[in-house]
Amino acid sequence: MPNAYQGFDEECEECDQAPCATAEISVDTVHVQLDCSIKGRLLLPLAFKGPDGVLASATVLADTGAMANFVNESFIRKHDLPLRSRKKPLRCVGFAGSEGVGGIVTHDWAGVIQLNTLSSKPFPLGCSFGVTRLGSIDAIFGLPWLDKQGWIAFGSLKGGHQFTLGSTPLYVMEASLKNNGYFY
């Protein structure tokens, strides 16, 4: 029987936990320079596993201001990833309480994502995301999910950055912003 994945307020049971078995991985360090001149961003490369096992590469922003995980609806459409309707729609609001750009979240994607460790080994993890419009980012990890995973992020502009989920250090991408706020 598949294990349940904790969504926002709902249990997702259609995902199989078997491919998400954890493995002992030695801890090492990666030095990655992030652009902090405007707004430093912590980006992680990962892949969403589709129904046929095909991996769809994505860039995920670790966003400590987000209270849930979100995935860009254009990314979902582009990769034809299956969705499920939410029992309770989720209204997205900005920091000041204004209506979010993406509107009301009525669907979730739930399944296996694959991150990469510092030694380039795959690290599968069960996860769910609310589907909304996100602009130039494929997906967002929100603070409650990050906290549940036991995340740690540290570093400096000169020394680079490291991102860890539980005891597994993960690969972090270099991020720079153009003048209009989009990643390149």
N, C-alpha and C positions, 0 to 999 in steps of 0.2 A: 504494500500500500504506500503511495507517495506521501512524503512528509508535507506538512503544511508550511507555506511561506507566509510570514507576516506581511500583509500589505499595509495600507494606511490605517484602516479600521476594520479590515475584513481578512479572513483567512483564505489563502489560495491553496487548493489541494490538487490542482491538476499537474503539478510539477514533480518530477522524480528527483529525489535527493542523491541517488546513487552516484551520478557523475560529479558530485560536489564533495567527495571525500577529501579530507584534509591530509596533507603530507608534511612530514618534518622537512623544513627547509632551513639551511644555515643562514644566519643573519650577516649581511654585508651592507655596504653603503654605496649609494650613487650620488654623485655631485651634479646637480642640475641647476643652471642659472635661470631664475625666473625674472621677468620684467616687473619691477615694482615702481617704475617711474610714474605710472598713472594709477593703476589698481592691480596689485599683484594677484595672479590667479593660479590656483593649484589645479592642474589638469592631469587626468589619468587616461591613458589609452586602454580601451577594453573592447570586447566584442559581445554582442547579444547573440545567443544561440537560437537559430530559427527552428521551426518544426522538423525540418529535414536534416538537422545537425549542421547546417551551413552557418558560418559565423559572419556577422555584420559588424565591421569595425566602427568604433565610435570614440568620441572624445567626451569625457565626463568632467564636469566642474565640481570640485568639493566646495559646497556652498554652506557655510555655517549659519547663514541667515535664512536658509530654506528649511521649512518644517516637514518636508516630505521629499521623496525622490520623484523626479519628473523626467520624461523623455519627450523629445521634440516630435510632434505629430508628422512632420515632413520626413523625418528619419524613419518612422514606423511605416509610412506609405512607400517610401523609396525601397525599403527592404522587405515589404510585404509580411511584416511580423504580425502574428495573431493577437487579437485583443479580447478582453472580456469586459462586459458592462459592469460598472460599479453599482452596488446596491444603494449607496448614498453618494450623490454627486458632491464634489469638493470645490468650493469657491476659492479661487486664488486671489489673494490681496497682496499689495506691495507693502513695503516697510511702513509707510505713512498711512496705511489702511485703504489706499486707493485700489480700485479694481485692477487685477493683474491683466497683462496683455493677452494671456492665453485663455481667459474666460473661465468657464466652469469645466472642471474635469469630470467627464462622464464615463471614461474607459481607462483601464489599466493594462499594462503588459506585465506578465509574471512569467518567470522562467529562470534560466541559467545565464549568468554573465561570466565572461572569462577575462580576468586581469592577468598581467604578466609580472612575475617576481623580478627582482634585480638580476637574477641569473637567467632571465628569459624563459623560465618554466611557466607553463599555464597554471593559473590559480582559479578554478571554477567556484562560483558562489551563487546560491539561490537568491533572487531579488525580485522586487516589484517596483514599478514606476507608474505614476499617473501620466496620462498622455495630454499634452498641451502644446502651445506654441512657445518656443524658446529663443527665437532669433538665430544666432550663429552657433549655438552650443547644441550638441546632440542630446546630452542628458545632464542631470544634476543629481548629486548625492546630497540629501538633506541632513541636517544635524542629528535628528533622532536616530536615523539609520546608521550614520557614522558612529554615534555614541554606542549603539547596540553592538557594533562590530569591534569596539575597543580601539578606535583609531588614534593615531599619534602623528602629528605633522610637526616638523621642526627644521631649522636651518637658518641660513642668512644669505644675503646677496653675494657675499664673497665666498662663502663656503659651500653653497649649494643647498639643496633641500632633500628631505627624506619623508616618505609617507608610509605608514605601517597600518595594516588592519590586523588586529589581534597580535600575533607574533610573526606575521608575514610581511616583510618589507616589499613594497611594490615599486614598479617603475613609474617615474614622474616625468611629464613632458615639459619642455621649455615652452613658455607662453609669452607672446608679445602682442600688444594691441596696436592697431592702426589708429590714426587720429579720430576716426568715426566710431571707435569702440568695438570693432569686429576683430576677431582673431585671424592671424595669418600664419 
